Amino acid sequence: MYSDLLVHDMGAALGDRMVQGSAQSSEWRTMPLWRMAERTRFLHDGRALSVTQAITAHGGQAQASRDAFLALDSAGRAALLAFLGCI
């Protein structure tokens, strides 16, 4: 499934000014990564048109993961995206 199903702070850039229960506007539950190849839009509101856009939009608790993705060379990024079924 590749998800912890927990709620994480994704940073102000992904906030939508909506509070749901105890989750603030920038806090989102980690979506499972299964069936990624069938999706055409990403993030909680569909604003990202690619997995790369979705990854690079993350901040907050996901900042280190975003930075690690950006630090990969092109072969490393391609391998990760192929693993996710996105290329």
N, CA, C and O atoms as a Tinker XYZ file with bonds, in Angstrom:
   348  protein
     1  N      0.822000   -1.185000    0.000000    73     2
     2  CA     0.000000    0.000000    0.000000    64     1     3
     3  C      0.868000    1.252000    0.000000    63     2     4     5
     4  O      0.466000    2.271000   -0.561000    81     3
     5  N      2.020000    1.202000    0.602000    73     3     6
     6  CA     2.934000    2.337000    0.661000    64     5     7
     7  C      2.262000    3.597000    1.220000    63     6     8     9
     8  O      2.234000    4.642000    0.569000    81     7
     9  N      1.730000    3.479000    2.421000    73     7    10
    10  CA     1.135000    4.610000    3.128000    64     9    11
    11  C      1.154000    4.312000    4.613000    63    10    12    13
    12  O      1.046000    3.156000    5.020000    81    11
    13  N      1.289000    5.343000    5.418000    73    11    14
    14  CA     1.161000    5.133000    6.855000    64    13    15
    15  C     -0.243000    5.505000    7.340000    63    14    16    17
    16  O     -0.579000    5.302000    8.507000    81    15
    17  N     -1.066000    6.056000    6.423000    73    15    18
    18  CA    -2.444000    6.451000    6.695000    64    17    19
    19  C     -2.559000    7.436000    7.856000    63    18    20    21
    20  O     -3.612000    7.545000    8.483000    81    19
    21  N     -1.473000    8.151000    8.136000    73    19    22
    22  CA    -1.485000    9.154000    9.193000    64    21    23
    23  C     -1.710000   10.539000    8.593000    63    22    24    25
    24  O     -1.553000   10.742000    7.389000    81    23
    25  N     -2.077000   11.476000    9.443000    73    23    26
    26  CA    -2.253000   12.860000    9.026000    64    25    27
    27  C     -0.940000   13.599000    9.259000    63    26    28    29
    28  O     -0.373000   13.546000   10.351000    81    27
    29  N     -0.458000   14.292000    8.218000    73    27    30
    30  CA     0.808000   15.009000    8.286000    64    29    31
    31  C      0.615000   16.457000    7.837000    63    30    32    33
    32  O     -0.252000   16.747000    7.013000    81    31
    33  N      1.419000   17.352000    8.378000    73    31    34
    34  CA     1.433000   18.747000    7.949000    64    33    35
    35  C      2.239000   18.824000    6.661000    63    34    36    37
    36  O      3.434000   18.528000    6.656000    81    35
    37  N      1.597000   19.219000    5.575000    73    35    38
    38  CA     2.227000   19.271000    4.265000    64    37    39
    39  C      2.713000   20.661000    3.901000    63    38    40    41
    40  O      3.186000   20.876000    2.785000    81    39
    41  N      2.606000   21.606000    4.820000    73    39    42
    42  CA     3.097000   22.954000    4.569000    64    41    43
    43  C      2.007000   23.891000    4.084000    63    42    44    45
    44  O      0.980000   23.462000    3.558000    81    43
    45  N      2.248000   25.162000    4.268000    73    43    46
    46  CA     1.255000   26.195000    3.946000    64    45    47
    47  C      0.856000   26.202000    2.474000    63    46    48    49
    48  O     -0.291000   26.513000    2.154000    81    47
    49  N      1.773000   25.869000    1.577000    73    47    50
    50  CA     1.464000   25.902000    0.141000    64    49    51
    51  C      0.359000   24.920000   -0.233000    63    50    52    53
    52  O     -0.325000   25.127000   -1.236000    81    51
    53  N      0.167000   23.859000    0.543000    73    51    54
    54  CA    -0.883000   22.885000    0.251000    64    53    55
    55  C     -2.133000   23.109000    1.094000    63    54    56    57
    56  O     -3.104000   22.362000    0.975000    81    55
    57  N     -2.115000   24.123000    1.939000    73    55    58
    58  CA    -3.285000   24.423000    2.761000    64    57    59
    59  C     -4.443000   24.927000    1.920000    63    58    60    61
    60  O     -4.241000   25.601000    0.910000    81    59
    61  N     -5.653000   24.599000    2.340000    73    59    62
    62  CA    -6.830000   25.047000    1.597000    64    61    63
    63  C     -7.810000   25.840000    2.467000    63    62    64    65
    64  O     -8.949000   26.080000    2.067000    81    63
    65  N     -7.370000   26.236000    3.634000    73    63    66
    66  CA    -8.164000   27.028000    4.581000    64    65    67
    67  C     -9.398000   26.291000    5.093000    63    66    68    69
    68  O    -10.326000   26.924000    5.597000    81    67
    69  N     -9.424000   24.964000    4.971000    73    67    70
    70  CA   -10.535000   24.180000    5.492000    64    69    71
    71  C    -10.014000   23.319000    6.636000    63    70    72    73
    72  O     -9.014000   22.616000    6.490000    81    71
    73  N    -10.690000   23.378000    7.759000    73    71    74
    74  CA   -10.345000   22.558000    8.915000    64    73    75
    75  C    -11.368000   21.431000    8.988000    63    74    76    77
    76  O    -12.573000   21.670000    8.918000    81    75
    77  N    -10.881000   20.208000    9.129000    73    75    78
    78  CA   -11.763000   19.049000    9.234000    64    77    79
    79  C    -11.443000   18.317000   10.522000    63    78    80    81
    80  O    -10.393000   17.686000   10.639000    81    79
    81  N    -12.336000   18.399000   11.480000    73    79    82
    82  CA   -12.086000   17.797000   12.776000    64    81    83
    83  C    -10.876000   18.454000   13.411000    63    82    84    85
    84  O    -10.817000   19.678000   13.529000    81    83
    85  N     -9.914000   17.645000   13.819000    73    83    86
    86  CA    -8.698000   18.191000   14.419000    64    85    87
    87  C     -7.610000   18.477000   13.387000    63    86    88    89
    88  O     -6.547000   18.984000   13.742000    81    87
    89  N     -7.858000   18.162000   12.118000    73    87    90
    90  CA    -6.874000   18.389000   11.057000    64    89    91
    91  C     -6.952000   19.830000   10.569000    63    90    92    93
    92  O     -8.017000   20.298000   10.166000    81    91
    93  N     -5.837000   20.524000   10.606000    73    91    94
    94  CA    -5.761000   21.900000   10.123000    64    93    95
    95  C     -5.710000   21.911000    8.596000    63    94    96    97
    96  O     -5.612000   20.855000    7.970000    81    95
    97  N     -5.775000   23.094000    8.000000    73    95    98
    98  CA    -5.883000   23.209000    6.540000    64    97    99
    99  C     -4.680000   22.664000    5.777000    63    98   100   101
   100  O     -4.809000   22.317000    4.603000    81    99
   101  N     -3.526000   22.582000    6.410000    73    99   102
   102  CA    -2.339000   22.064000    5.718000    64   101   103
   103  C     -2.034000   20.619000    6.112000    63   102   104   105
   104  O     -0.979000   20.090000    5.762000    81   103
   105  N     -2.943000   19.988000    6.831000    73   103   106
   106  CA    -2.725000   18.605000    7.279000    64   105   107
   107  C     -3.587000   17.648000    6.458000    63   106   108   109
   108  O     -4.798000   17.817000    6.315000    81   107
   109  N     -2.902000   16.636000    5.926000    73   107   110
   110  CA    -3.570000   15.675000    5.049000    64   109   111
   111  C     -3.153000   14.259000    5.378000    63   110   112   113
   112  O     -2.020000   14.008000    5.788000    81   111
   113  N     -4.091000   13.328000    5.190000    73   111   114
   114  CA    -3.803000   11.903000    5.377000    64   113   115
   115  C     -3.007000   11.409000    4.173000    63   114   116   117
   116  O     -3.321000   11.741000    3.030000    81   115
   117  N     -1.991000   10.626000    4.439000    73   115   118
   118  CA    -1.160000   10.076000    3.375000    64   117   119
   119  C     -1.987000    9.127000    2.514000    63   118   120   121
   120  O     -2.543000    8.147000    3.011000    81   119
   121  N     -2.062000    9.429000    1.223000    73   119   122
   122  CA    -2.804000    8.560000    0.303000    64   121   123
   123  C     -1.968000    7.335000   -0.042000    63   122   124   125
   124  O     -0.747000    7.435000   -0.163000    81   123
   125  N     -2.605000    6.192000   -0.200000    73   123   126
   126  CA    -1.870000    5.013000   -0.680000    64   125   127
   127  C     -1.317000    5.285000   -2.073000    63   126   128   129
   128  O     -1.915000    6.025000   -2.855000    81   127
   129  N     -0.190000    4.689000   -2.374000    73   127   130
   130  CA     0.447000    4.907000   -3.673000    64   129   131
   131  C      0.049000    3.858000   -4.713000    63   130   132   133
   132  O      0.543000    3.879000   -5.841000    81   131
   133  N     -0.845000    2.942000   -4.332000    73   131   134
   134  CA    -1.256000    1.931000   -5.303000    64   133   135
   135  C     -2.080000    2.560000   -6.418000    63   134   136   137
   136  O     -2.739000    3.578000   -6.208000    81   135
   137  N     -2.044000    1.967000   -7.588000    73   135   138
   138  CA    -2.788000    2.376000   -8.766000    64   137   139
   139  C     -2.453000    3.798000   -9.236000    63   138   140   141
   140  O     -3.297000    4.487000   -9.809000    81   139
   141  N     -1.226000    4.218000   -8.989000    73   139   142
   142  CA    -0.809000    5.563000   -9.394000    64   141   143
   143  C     -0.915000    5.757000  -10.910000    63   142   144   145
   144  O     -1.247000    6.850000  -11.369000    81   143
   145  N     -0.642000    4.724000  -11.678000    73   143   146
   146  CA    -0.665000    4.847000  -13.135000    64   145   147
   147  C     -2.061000    5.161000  -13.664000    63   146   148   149
   148  O     -2.199000    5.629000  -14.795000    81   147
   149  N     -3.088000    4.913000  -12.872000    73   147   150
   150  CA    -4.457000    5.184000  -13.303000    64   149   151
   151  C     -4.908000    6.609000  -12.992000    63   150   152   153
   152  O     -5.982000    7.026000  -13.427000    81   151
   153  N     -4.109000    7.349000  -12.255000    73   151   154
   154  CA    -4.496000    8.710000  -11.868000    64   153   155
   155  C     -4.003000    9.721000  -12.898000    63   154   156   157
   156  O     -2.954000    9.540000  -13.517000    81   155
   157  N     -4.767000   10.769000  -13.063000    73   155   158
   158  CA    -4.364000   11.854000  -13.956000    64   157   159
   159  C     -4.152000   13.160000  -13.195000    63   158   160   161
   160  O     -3.591000   14.114000  -13.735000    81   159
   161  N     -4.599000   13.200000  -11.946000    73   159   162
   162  CA    -4.419000   14.372000  -11.096000    64   161   163
   163  C     -3.979000   13.884000   -9.725000    63   162   164   165
   164  O     -4.320000   12.785000   -9.288000    81   163
   165  N     -3.205000   14.745000   -9.058000    73   163   166
   166  CA    -2.606000   14.346000   -7.799000    64   165   167
   167  C     -2.793000   15.429000   -6.739000    63   166   168   169
   168  O     -3.189000   16.551000   -7.054000    81   167
   169  N     -2.519000   15.104000   -5.533000    73   167   170
   170  CA    -2.725000   15.897000   -4.319000    64   169   171
   171  C     -4.199000   15.827000   -3.918000    63   170   172   173
   172  O     -5.036000   15.338000   -4.677000    81   171
   173  N     -4.496000   16.304000   -2.756000    73   171   174
   174  CA    -5.842000   16.187000   -2.204000    64   173   175
   175  C     -6.889000   16.911000   -3.039000    63   174   176   177
   176  O     -8.061000   16.538000   -3.016000    81   175
   177  N     -6.489000   17.928000   -3.768000    73   175   178
   178  CA    -7.436000   18.718000   -4.537000    64   177   179
   179  C     -7.223000   18.602000   -6.048000    63   178   180   181
   180  O     -7.855000   19.326000   -6.818000    81   179
   181  N     -6.349000   17.709000   -6.473000    73   179   182
   182  CA    -6.125000   17.484000   -7.897000    64   181   183
   183  C     -5.355000   18.567000   -8.616000    63   182   184   185
   184  O     -5.350000   18.601000   -9.847000    81   183
   185  N     -4.700000   19.458000   -7.876000    73   183   186
   186  CA    -4.013000   20.579000   -8.531000    64   185   187
   187  C     -2.741000   20.168000   -9.265000    63   186   188   189
   188  O     -2.299000   20.878000  -10.168000    81   187
   189  N     -2.152000   19.052000   -8.901000    73   187   190
   190  CA    -0.916000   18.604000   -9.567000    64   189   191
   191  C     -1.271000   17.677000  -10.731000    63   190   192   193
   192  O     -2.071000   16.753000  -10.585000    81   191
   193  N     -0.669000   17.941000  -11.871000    73   191   194
   194  CA    -0.938000   17.142000  -13.063000    64   193   195
   195  C      0.069000   16.024000  -13.267000    63   194   196   197
   196  O     -0.042000   15.249000  -14.218000    81   195
   197  N      1.045000   15.939000  -12.382000    73   195   198
   198  CA     2.037000   14.869000  -12.466000    64   197   199
   199  C      2.522000   14.536000  -11.057000    63   198   200   201
   200  O      2.351000   15.319000  -10.122000    81   199
   201  N      3.121000   13.376000  -10.930000    73   199   202
   202  CA     3.688000   12.987000   -9.637000    64   201   203
   203  C      4.822000   13.938000   -9.269000    63   202   204   205
   204  O      4.963000   14.311000   -8.104000    81   203
   205  N      5.621000   14.329000  -10.240000    73   203   206
   206  CA     6.710000   15.263000   -9.957000    64   205   207
   207  C      6.169000   16.587000   -9.422000    63   206   208   209
   208  O      6.725000   17.132000   -8.468000    81   207
   209  N      5.110000   17.111000  -10.007000    73   207   210
   210  CA     4.490000   18.329000   -9.481000    64   209   211
   211  C      4.004000   18.126000   -8.057000    63   210   212   213
   212  O      4.181000   18.997000   -7.206000    81   211
   213  N      3.395000   16.985000   -7.797000    73   211   214
   214  CA     2.881000   16.711000   -6.454000    64   213   215
   215  C      4.015000   16.642000   -5.438000    63   214   216   217
   216  O      3.914000   17.217000   -4.354000    81   215
   217  N      5.077000   15.952000   -5.774000    73   215   218
   218  CA     6.201000   15.826000   -4.845000    64   217   219
   219  C      6.813000   17.190000   -4.556000    63   218   220   221
   220  O      7.081000   17.522000   -3.401000    81   219
   221  N      7.034000   17.975000   -5.598000    73   219   222
   222  CA     7.712000   19.251000   -5.393000    64   221   223
   223  C      6.826000   20.299000   -4.709000    63   222   224   225
   224  O      7.336000   21.318000   -4.242000    81   223
   225  N      5.527000   20.070000   -4.644000    73   223   226
   226  CA     4.629000   20.989000   -3.932000    64   225   227
   227  C      4.663000   20.795000   -2.424000    63   226   228   229
   228  O      4.217000   21.668000   -1.678000    81   227
   229  N      5.180000   19.671000   -1.968000    73   227   230
   230  CA     5.167000   19.353000   -0.539000    64   229   231
   231  C      6.148000   20.200000    0.256000    63   230   232   233
   232  O      7.233000   20.541000   -0.216000    81   231
   233  N      5.746000   20.522000    1.454000    73   231   234
   234  CA     6.578000   21.210000    2.435000    64   233   235
   235  C      6.308000   20.581000    3.781000    63   234   236   237
   236  O      6.032000   19.384000    3.859000    81   235
   237  N      6.379000   21.351000    4.828000    73   235   238
   238  CA     6.071000   20.841000    6.168000    64   237   239
   239  C      6.849000   19.592000    6.496000    63   238   240   241
   240  O      8.064000   19.539000    6.307000    81   239
   241  N      6.148000   18.579000    6.991000    73   239   242
   242  CA     6.793000   17.320000    7.372000    64   241   243
   243  C      7.344000   16.564000    6.164000    63   242   244   245
   244  O      8.155000   15.654000    6.335000    81   243
   245  N      6.929000   16.914000    4.966000    73   243   246
   246  CA     7.402000   16.242000    3.757000    64   245   247
   247  C      8.556000   16.959000    3.085000    63   246   248   249
   248  O      9.023000   16.529000    2.031000    81   247
   249  N      9.017000   18.036000    3.674000    73   247   250
   250  CA    10.103000   18.838000    3.085000    64   249   251
   251  C     11.354000   17.986000    2.815000    63   250   252   253
   252  O     11.949000   18.080000    1.741000    81   251
   253  N     11.744000   17.169000    3.775000    73   251   254
   254  CA    12.952000   16.347000    3.605000    64   253   255
   255  C     12.775000   15.345000    2.468000    63   254   256   257
   256  O     13.713000   15.096000    1.710000    81   255
   257  N     11.584000   14.771000    2.342000    73   255   258
   258  CA    11.336000   13.828000    1.245000    64   257   259
   259  C     11.370000   14.546000   -0.095000    63   258   260   261
   260  O     11.929000   14.030000   -1.063000    81   259
   261  N     10.776000   15.735000   -0.158000    73   259   262
   262  CA    10.820000   16.520000   -1.387000    64   261   263
   263  C     12.268000   16.848000   -1.747000    63   262   264   265
   264  O     12.681000   16.692000   -2.897000    81   263
   265  N     13.028000   17.300000   -0.762000    73   263   266
   266  CA    14.429000   17.653000   -1.012000    64   265   267
   267  C     15.240000   16.441000   -1.474000    63   266   268   269
   268  O     16.114000   16.568000   -2.331000    81   267
   269  N     14.951000   15.269000   -0.904000    73   267   270
   270  CA    15.654000   14.046000   -1.319000    64   269   271
   271  C     15.315000   13.699000   -2.769000    63   270   272   273
   272  O     16.190000   13.282000   -3.527000    81   271
   273  N     14.058000   13.869000   -3.154000    73   271   274
   274  CA    13.654000   13.636000   -4.540000    64   273   275
   275  C     14.381000   14.594000   -5.474000    63   274   276   277
   276  O     14.898000   14.181000   -6.512000    81   275
   277  N     14.422000   15.862000   -5.111000    73   275   278
   278  CA    15.083000   16.863000   -5.950000    64   277   279
   279  C     16.591000   16.644000   -6.033000    63   278   280   281
   280  O     17.224000   17.066000   -7.001000    81   279
   281  N     17.166000   15.993000   -5.034000    73   279   282
   282  CA    18.604000   15.727000   -5.034000    64   281   283
   283  C     18.975000   14.532000   -5.909000    63   282   284   285
   284  O     20.149000   14.339000   -6.225000    81   283
   285  N     17.989000   13.731000   -6.300000    73   283   286
   286  CA    18.282000   12.585000   -7.163000    64   285   287
   287  C     18.728000   13.055000   -8.536000    63   286   288   289
   288  O     18.286000   14.097000   -9.018000    81   287
   289  N     19.604000   12.284000   -9.164000    73   287   290
   290  CA    19.946000   12.589000  -10.552000    64   289   291
   291  C     18.785000   12.123000  -11.436000    63   290   292   293
   292  O     17.840000   11.506000  -10.942000    81   291
   293  N     18.850000   12.409000  -12.718000    73   291   294
   294  CA    17.731000   12.083000  -13.608000    64   293   295
   295  C     17.439000   10.586000  -13.649000    63   294   296   297
   296  O     16.279000   10.187000  -13.746000    81   295
   297  N     18.475000    9.755000  -13.576000    73   295   298
   298  CA    18.260000    8.306000  -13.572000    64   297   299
   299  C     17.551000    7.869000  -12.286000    63   298   300   301
   300  O     16.676000    7.004000  -12.325000    81   299
   301  N     17.921000    8.456000  -11.164000    73   299   302
   302  CA    17.284000    8.126000   -9.896000    64   301   303
   303  C     15.821000    8.536000   -9.880000    63   302   304   305
   304  O     14.965000    7.786000   -9.411000    81   303
   305  N     15.537000    9.721000  -10.389000    73   303   306
   306  CA    14.135000   10.172000  -10.464000    64   305   307
   307  C     13.335000    9.264000  -11.383000    63   306   308   309
   308  O     12.216000    8.869000  -11.055000    81   307
   309  N     13.909000    8.932000  -12.537000    73   307   310
   310  CA    13.213000    8.061000  -13.486000    64   309   311
   311  C     12.943000    6.693000  -12.869000    63   310   312   313
   312  O     11.869000    6.127000  -13.072000    81   311
   313  N     13.901000    6.155000  -12.120000    73   311   314
   314  CA    13.712000    4.855000  -11.486000    64   313   315
   315  C     12.593000    4.912000  -10.449000    63   314   316   317
   316  O     11.773000    3.997000  -10.369000    81   315
   317  N     12.556000    5.970000   -9.667000    73   315   318
   318  CA    11.502000    6.108000   -8.661000    64   317   319
   319  C     10.139000    6.232000   -9.329000    63   318   320   321
   320  O      9.188000    5.566000   -8.918000    81   319
   321  N     10.029000    7.073000  -10.351000    73   319   322
   322  CA     8.759000    7.245000  -11.040000    64   321   323
   323  C      8.335000    5.959000  -11.749000    63   322   324   325
   324  O      7.145000    5.646000  -11.794000    81   323
   325  N      9.278000    5.221000  -12.294000    73   323   326
   326  CA     8.948000    3.930000  -12.912000    64   325   327
   327  C      8.431000    2.957000  -11.869000    63   326   328   329
   328  O      7.478000    2.223000  -12.129000    81   327
   329  N      9.044000    2.938000  -10.691000    73   327   330
   330  CA     8.590000    2.078000   -9.605000    64   329   331
   331  C      7.149000    2.404000   -9.227000    63   330   332   333
   332  O      6.351000    1.506000   -8.957000    81   331
   333  N      6.825000    3.684000   -9.211000    73   331   334
   334  CA     5.461000    4.106000   -8.882000    64   333   335
   335  C      4.484000    3.895000  -10.048000    63   334   336   337
   336  O      3.274000    4.055000   -9.887000    81   335
   337  N      5.019000    3.536000  -11.220000    73   335   338
   338  CA     4.182000    3.293000  -12.379000    64   337   339
   339  C      3.717000    4.565000  -13.061000    63   338   340   341
   340  O      2.659000    4.587000  -13.690000    81   339
   341  N      4.499000    5.619000  -12.939000    73   339   342
   342  CA     4.074000    6.924000  -13.450000    64   341   343
   343  C      4.742000    7.340000  -14.733000    63   342   344   345
   344  O      4.442000    8.413000  -15.257000    81   343
   345  N      5.640000    6.526000  -15.260000    73   343   346
   346  CA     6.243000    6.901000  -16.550000    64   345   347
   347  C      6.168000    5.720000  -17.488000    63   346   348
   348  O      6.617000    5.810000  -18.631000    81   347
